[in-house]
Amino acid sequence: MLPTIPVQPHRLEDYAADAGEAAVERLREAARPLKGARLLHLNSTAFGGGVAELLYTQVPLMHDLGIEATWAVLEGSDEFFAVTKDVHNGLQGADISWTPEKESIYWERMRANAAELDAEFDVVFVHDPQPAGLIHVLEEAGARTGAWAWRCHIDMSDPNAAVWAFFEPLVNRYDAAVFTMEEFAQPGIRGPRVAFIPPSIDPTSSKNHELHEETIREILVAYDIDTERPIVSQVSRFDPWKDPLGVIDAFRVARERVPGLQLIMAGSLASDDPEGIQYLDLTEAHRDSDPDIHLFTNLQNVGNIEINAFQRASAVVIQKSTREGFGLVVSEGMWKGRPVIGGNVGGIRLQIEDGVNGFLVGSVDECAERMVRLLEDEELRSRMGRAAHERVRERFLSTRELEDYCGLLSEVR
């Protein structure tokens, strides 16, 4: 069997205070047809990315609902993950070279991993392109069992043609294909039942639950952040699509009008992202030893509680992506009652209502202008923050996403 990921137990009843009793009961009803079903979640890493974060909540909640859920991760290699990073970038529209050699590296890992899938499941839930080809290998060997769903978490609205030509026939083998929003689905998808289900955040997690003011202050002091001066933050992987260099540029423009402003940039380095260290180095170089720009990763013991404190200490949260499947950190900031300035792209548009609970921006100057406006207007920040929290409560909590999944899987099982 592929490596499986242990998870801590979760109780659905603990979500009633945040999501509401009605949401909890709707989820219980939606999950009833799946009770006793054997379900496998399969992705590429157990830490460092949004998919892993989702599964640490969803798998134990499935257990509490009576679904026999297992979470397994691919066994990859540096060579394989370099190829799948090209795939990720290509499906988001990057101009990459897709070669027979890369296809060969991909298929070698698919065959090796398929040989390790020795258990039968009623439903297999495959996340993103890294494991997508497993279904082809198993079907060729006559070893496929159960219903298969493919969950694409990235923005595929304008994919690299060569990369999508490789993956399109694989996706069409699935029983269901799930995208964050309608514009991400390609017209060539003909076989699966197509569904549109936005991701969600866990309000009970250590990254999102309430923190005492003293705890926040102690964490900031431990990381040499001045608690008396205003803070803005961006939490994300160090990745060109997250535009960390543009965030620094916008911060520097805003600081000219808001003296003493500080910027926190924090993110995890994931095992399936070989470009992470490289782009962290580029960001560090762009920071140019500026003492008001703080760069943190999990290598400095920055985990969920620290991220929680950084976001709650921020007057404004930023997610200046140039391409984004969803951006869980947007909902995380909104849940904490903070207005978020986000790139006017992809799934960020599902979360931010421009001018109501945050701002959508398309340039460095626009980002800086919105930052200054919010920093100078406390009443506007408070009003937008309250609206942001309510939007997440209504649309982007774990109970709603699981309810959607259970409804879909009950149809295709």
HELIX and SHEET records of a PDB file:
HELIX    1   1 LEU A   12  TYR A   15  5                                   4    
HELIX    2   2 ALA A   16  ALA A   19  1                                   4    
HELIX    3   3 GLU A   21  ALA A   31  1                                  11    
HELIX    4   4 ARG A   32  LEU A   34  5                                   3    
HELIX    5   5 GLY A   50  ASP A   64  1                                  15    
HELIX    6   6 ASP A   78  LEU A   91  1                                  14    
HELIX    7   7 PRO A  100  ALA A  114  1                                  15    
HELIX    8   8 LEU A  134  GLU A  140  1                                   7    
HELIX    9   9 ALA A  161  VAL A  171  1                                  11    
HELIX   10  10 GLU A  182  PHE A  184  5                                   3    
HELIX   11  11 GLU A  213  ALA A  222  1                                  10    
HELIX   12  12 PRO A  240  LYS A  242  5                                   3    
HELIX   13  13 PRO A  244  ARG A  255  1                                  12    
HELIX   14  14 GLY A  276  ARG A  287  1                                  12    
HELIX   15  15 ASN A  298  GLN A  300  5                                   3    
HELIX   16  16 ASN A  304  ALA A  313  1                                  10    
HELIX   17  17 LEU A  328  TRP A  335  1                                   8    
HELIX   18  18 ILE A  348  GLN A  351  1                                   4    
HELIX   19  19 VAL A  364  GLU A  376  1                                  13    
HELIX   20  20 GLU A  378  ARG A  395  1                                  18    
HELIX   21  21 SER A  398  VAL A  412  1                                  15    
SHEET    1   A 6 GLU A  68  VAL A  73  0                                        
SHEET    2   A 6 ARG A  38  ASN A  43  1                                        
SHEET    3   A 6 VAL A 123  HIS A 127  1                                        
SHEET    4   A 6 ALA A 147  CYS A 152  1                                        
SHEET    5   A 6 ALA A 176  PHE A 179  1                                        
SHEET    6   A 6 ARG A 193  PHE A 196  1                                        
SHEET    1   B 6 ILE A 293  THR A 297  0                                        
SHEET    2   B 6 GLN A 262  GLY A 267  1                                        
SHEET    3   B 6 ILE A 231  VAL A 235  1                                        
SHEET    4   B 6 VAL A 316  GLN A 319  1                                        
SHEET    5   B 6 VAL A 340  GLY A 343  1                                        
SHEET    6   B 6 GLY A 358  VAL A 361  1                                        
END                                                                             
